[in-house]
Amino acid sequence: MASDDGKAETRVWTAALVIIGDEILSGRTQDANLAYLARWLNLHGVRLKEARVVPDEMAAIGAAVTQCLAAHDYVFTTGGIGPTHDDITVDAIAAALGRRVVYHPDAEAALRAYYGDRITEARLRMARVPEGAQLIPNPETGAPGIRLDRLFILAGVPTITQGMLRGLDGTLEGGRPVLSRAVGAWTAESAVADLLGDVQRSHPEVQIGSYPFWRDGRTGANFVIRAVEPQALDRAAAALAAALRAEGIEPVEGEI
């Protein structure tokens, strides 16, 4: 599709992550899924634009999921789909979307096959899904993830989450992957703030992020440029390097 000025419009696909769990908010557990999901989405041409952390509370989970569904193309949740009493993600999402909770026969069969004579009513809880849901394969354990159209309900354990995402490879509709290029420099970011702003305004087709650091008694910053077009990336990186040199700052290709 083309705009009035003749330039091609690029569809930007976005996603949100809702991280569920009192253990995350208490600091007892550190989330390890956000960074992996962001990279996985980028490979599928989808940008992770928002992440929320909510407690194990029905209202909080339901509100976060419905709000994110209204704002983004895809929503992912992690956590709260295990066998214990506080694993209420399925119930909260079903209630928020006006669906019944049912036992999925394929999920129950997978759990019975995985656990054998060790199956319990608690473990069978992991076969409960909002009505109308599809299953996401789980190569790590018998408990599958859950898909409701553009909502994906995943486990919180990183290895299991990653396995479920691998099961979704190639199933999302997205745009072009975002490319990145880093330019490093031994300078305080405050000293080049105006310079960065000028380069950003001159190259609206890219995004430039500044990431300062202190190392070996010196102040530096890495400037990461992101774009979907490699030519736009090249132009912006060259312009930034030239602007830094004009200020007497020698840029470094890549991160320092």
N, C-alpha and C positions, 0 to 999 in steps of 0.2 A: 504494500500500500504506500502511496506517495502523498506528501503534504502539499499545500498550496505553493510553496516555494520550490517544489520539484525535488526536494531532498527525501531520500527513503527514510521512512520511520521504522525504527527497530523496536520490536515488542520486547519489553523487559519483564521477565517472569520473576516473581518474588515469593519468598517463603518466610514463615515465622516458626520459631521453636518455643514450645512451652515445656519447661523443665519442672517436673512435679516431685515434691518430696520434702517433708520436714527435715530430713537428714541433710539436705543441701543447705537449707536456710539456717540450720543450727551450726553449720560449719563442721559437722562430724564427717561429712563426705564431700569431696570436691568433684564438681562436674567435669567429665572428660569427653562428653559427647558433642558439645557445641562446635569445637574446632573441626572435628572429623566431619560432622554434618555439613558445615560451611564449605569445606573442600569438596565433599561428595556432590553437593548441589551445584557448585561451580562447574564441575565436569559435565553436568547435565544442563548447563545454560540457565541456571536458576540462582538468584541472589538471595542469600539469607539477610533479610532486612531488619529483623526484630527477634529478640529473645526475652522471655519472661521466666521468672522462677516463682512458683506458687506453692503454697502448703497443701498438705493432704486434707483438703476441705472441699466438699461438694460444690459449694457456690463459687469458690475461687477458681477451681478447675473449669467449671462450666462457663464462667464469665470470660476467662482468658481465651478459651478455645473459640467461643462464638465471636468474640471481638476480633481475634486474629483471622478467622475465616472470612469476616467481612472486609478485611483490609488487604489480604494477600491471596495469591493463587493457590498456595499449598500451606498446610499447617502440619507440623510434626510435634508429637508429644513423646517424652521419655519419662519412664518411671510409673510405678503404681499399678502394674498389671500382674503382680505376683499372686501367691496363694494365701496371703495373710489378710487379717481383718481390715488393715489400714490401706490395702490396695484397692482404692475406690475409683480409679481413673475411668474404667469402663462404665460404672454406674453414673458417675458425674457427667460424662459426655453423653450417654444415652438420655439422661434426664434433660440436659440442656438442648438436645436436638429433638426431643419429643419421641424417642424410640423406646421400645421394650428391650430388656436384656434377655437374651436367649442363649442356650447352649448350642454352639456350632458343632454339627455332627463330625465334620472332618477334623476339627480341633480336638474333640474328645477322643476320636480314634487315634490321632497322633500321640496324645498324652498317654493313652492306655498302652500303645505300642512301645513308647519310650520307657515308661515306669514299670510295666508288667505288673507283677504281684505287689509292687510297692505303691501302686496308685491309691490315693486317698481322696476324700471329699474335698479337702483343702486344695490338692493339686488339680482336681477337676474344675475348681474355680477359674483356672486359667483357660478353660474352654468357653467362658462366657464372653459374649460380644454384643454390641448394639445390633438390633435386628436389621438385616440387610447388608451386613458387613461381609467383606472378603478377607481372606487370610493372607498374611505375609509369611513366606517360609522362614523358618528358624533353623539353621544348620547346627547350632550349638546345643540346643535342648529341644524337648518336645513341644514347648509352648510357643505357638506362632504369634506374630504381630497381627495387627488389625488394620484394614483399610476401609474407609468410608468415603468413596469418591476421591476428594482431594485432601482428606484428613488421614494421617498415618499415625497409629498408636503403637509406639515401640517400647521395648523394655528399657530399663535404666542401666543395666550392667553393660559397660562399654563393648566387651567382646560380643555380647548377644546383639546389641544395637547395630554394631558394624556388620554382623552376619545378616541381619534383617535388611539392612540397606543394600548389601550385595544382592539380595534376592529381588530388590526393586530396580536393579540396573536396567536401563533401557525402557522403563515403563512410564517415565514422566515426559510430558511435553514441555519443552523449554526453548530457550533462545540459544545464542552463541556463548560459549564459555568466556569468562572475563580473563584477559591476559594481564600480566603485571611485569613491571620493570623497576628495579631499584637503583637509585643514585645516592651514594653516601658522601658525606662531607664532614670534615672536622670543623664544625662551627656550631654555635648555639642557634637553635631554631628561631629564637627571638630576634637574632641579628639578620635573618633572611626572611622574616615573615612577609614583608611587603613584596619582596622578590617572588616568593612562592605565590602570593595572591595574583601578581601580574601574569605569571606563567599560566596559572589556572584560568584566569579570565581570557587569555589569548588562545586557550585550547579547551573550549567547553566540552569537547567530545571525550575528555579524559577526566579522571578524578585523581587528585594528588593528596596523599596522606603523609604527615610528618611524624616521625617516631624518634624522639631524642634519647640519648643515653650518655652515661658518664663512665669512662673506661680509662684505666691507666693514668688517672689524673687529668684526663682531657675530656672536653665536652664535644659531642658529635651528634649527628642526626642522620637517619636514613629516610630518604624521600621515596615513597612507593607510588608509582604511577599505574593506574588501572584503566583499561579500555578494552573494547571488543575488537577493534580494528588494529592490526599490527602496525600499519602505517601511521596511525594516530599516535600510537605508543612511541614509535621512533621519533616522530616530530617533536612531541612534548619532552622526551628525554634529552634530545639534542638542544632544545631551547633552554631547558633547565640547566644543563651543563654549561652552556654558553653564558647564561646569566650569572651563574656562580663564579665563573672565571672572570667575568667583568668586574666582580667585586673582590677579586684577588683570592678567591677560594678555589682550590683545586678539587674538582669532583672525582669520585671513585666509582667506576662501573660496578654495580652490585652493592650489596649491603656490606658495611664495615663490620 
